[in-house]
Amino acid sequence: DYSADVTQEELEAALNELNCDDNIHGIIMLTPFPKHIDSDRLNSMLDPKKDIDAITDMSIAGLFSGRGDSFYACT
């Protein structure tokens, strides 16, 4: 959990740590982010192998093509 005044850099650093942590198998980024946060950048940084909500381009492509071993959004 982060306060509304969290910086882009803080979120990017935290996401990078989660991406690199082998004990973390899935990540959900709850939105909306505060207006000063670049959510597209965070989405592009998310490791598709840990993308539980299918928000990365690779996850979306796998969802529509029926290929890939990623998580897919429950909806």
Order of alpha helices (4+ residues) and beta strands (2+ residues): alpha-alpha-alpha
